[in-house]
Amino acid sequence: MKETLSNIREHLQKEGFVYLCRWAYRRVRDKWYERRLGIDTHGFIQWDDLGEDPDSVDYEPIEYTYLNVILDRCNIQAEQDTFIDYGAGKGRPVIHAARRPFKKVIGVELSSDLCAVANQNVENAKSKLACQDVEIVNMDATRFQVPDDASVIFFYNPFTGHLLESVAERIRESLERAPRKLTIAYVYPHWKQSDFFADFDWLTKRDELPGDPLEKCKVSFYESVVDVFTSAREQQSAAATCTPLGGALPSGDIPVDPVPAEAATL
Ligand SMILES: C[S@@+](CC[C@H](N)C(=O)[O-])C[C@H]1O[C@@H](n2cnc3c(N)ncnc32)[C@H](O)[C@@H]1O
């Protein structure tokens, strides 16, 4: 209660009355969702409690209202799409996504404490979920191998720098193994970070949500460029069929020179 009152005072002083009303409305909506689902994902947990890497970001859940707008734009294909939330925290986006007809929903989270809370939340909400295949993976996101049927990937600013680079590489590797349509919804604080996925030739920007005044974030939606991966495959198989033996030589197999004619007659 004390915390809520000091938050209200801070927002009133900093941003004014209209902002305060919108902020309060969203807080009430958040509480309403949590109560309906029987879960508790609220709170702020500082990086010190989460790990050592300065590129990891603190735990703070996304607002339900904002999450709804994002999920609406992901063009979900019922019973076909697999959703991943990188940096799943206490499981809010995982559970909220699983209320839609995804085939599977996965949350990857570094902190084992947060994973325990997320698992409990999933258990509590299970009877209200459309998707029953929900998994919380307790792992550093950089070590998580992207399943080759993952099709919607969500980031609510979980990490930056080398962590994000290495996760992007894991995603690219998965697309190389299994070229397919994949959507990335990247939520980031535009006033301090750049649109990280903008420069990859295997992604194209499909859409953008302008900065949300309350979340102070922007959302960029990317889609995989399937041609990049299929044409690379075609080139590889064309190169393989052009080798003299109809394929690459296994390493260690050295072609034997033909026996010189004079030697053959001896
Ligand atoms: C801003 S919170 C987002 C939480 C959740 N996605 C949500 O919207 O409610 C970022 C989360 O990323 C997690 N995280 C940070 N670095 C991570 C890493 N290397 N691997 C997995 N999770 C990480 C943090 O523990 C934290 O829970």
The ligand as an SDF file (V2000), in Angstrom:
LIG
                    3D

 27 29  0  0  0  0  0  0  0  0999 V2000
   12.2380   -7.1330  -18.3760 C   0  0  0  0  0  0  0  0  0  0  0  0
   12.0800   -8.7480  -17.6730 S   0  0  0  0  0  0  0  0  0  0  0  0
   10.8310   -9.4370  -18.7270 C   0  0  0  0  0  0  0  0  0  0  0  0
   10.0060  -10.4850  -18.0340 C   0  0  0  0  0  0  0  0  0  0  0  0
    8.8760  -11.1020  -18.8750 C   0  0  0  0  0  0  0  0  0  0  0  0
    9.2640  -11.3560  -20.2150 N   0  0  0  0  0  0  0  0  0  0  0  0
    7.6550  -10.2210  -18.8460 C   0  0  0  0  0  0  0  0  0  0  0  0
    7.4460   -9.4760  -19.8010 O   0  0  0  0  0  0  0  0  0  0  0  0
    6.9020  -10.2750  -17.8840 O   0  0  0  0  0  0  0  0  0  0  0  0
   13.5990   -9.5100  -18.2660 C   0  0  0  0  0  0  0  0  0  0  0  0
   13.8010  -10.9580  -17.8170 C   0  0  0  0  0  0  0  0  0  0  0  0
   14.9030  -11.5070  -18.5390 O   0  0  0  0  0  0  0  0  0  0  0  0
   15.6090  -12.4010  -17.7030 C   0  0  0  0  0  0  0  0  0  0  0  0
   16.9730  -12.5910  -18.2160 N   0  0  0  0  0  0  0  0  0  0  0  0
   17.9870  -11.7000  -18.1800 C   0  0  0  0  0  0  0  0  0  0  0  0
   19.1030  -12.2300  -18.7360 N   0  0  0  0  0  0  0  0  0  0  0  0
   18.7760  -13.4910  -19.1370 C   0  0  0  0  0  0  0  0  0  0  0  0
   19.4950  -14.5360  -19.8040 C   0  0  0  0  0  0  0  0  0  0  0  0
   20.7740  -14.4000  -20.1390 N   0  0  0  0  0  0  0  0  0  0  0  0
   18.8470  -15.6890  -20.0700 N   0  0  0  0  0  0  0  0  0  0  0  0
   17.5330  -15.8450  -19.7340 C   0  0  0  0  0  0  0  0  0  0  0  0
   16.8100  -14.8900  -19.1080 N   0  0  0  0  0  0  0  0  0  0  0  0
   17.4130  -13.7230  -18.8160 C   0  0  0  0  0  0  0  0  0  0  0  0
   15.5610  -11.6950  -16.3370 C   0  0  0  0  0  0  0  0  0  0  0  0
   15.8040  -12.5990  -15.2930 O   0  0  0  0  0  0  0  0  0  0  0  0
   14.1480  -11.1290  -16.3380 C   0  0  0  0  0  0  0  0  0  0  0  0
   13.2510  -12.0500  -15.7710 O   0  0  0  0  0  0  0  0  0  0  0  0
  1  2  1  0
  2  3  1  0
  2 10  1  0
  3  4  1  0
  4  5  1  0
  5  6  1  0
  5  7  1  0
  7  8  2  0
  7  9  1  0
 10 11  1  0
 11 12  1  0
 11 26  1  0
 12 13  1  0
 13 14  1  0
 13 24  1  0
 14 15  1  0
 14 23  1  0
 15 16  2  0
 16 17  1  0
 17 18  1  0
 17 23  2  0
 18 19  1  0
 18 20  2  0
 20 21  1  0
 21 22  2  0
 22 23  1  0
 24 25  1  0
 24 26  1  0
 26 27  1  0
M  CHG  2   2   1   9  -1
M  END
$$$$
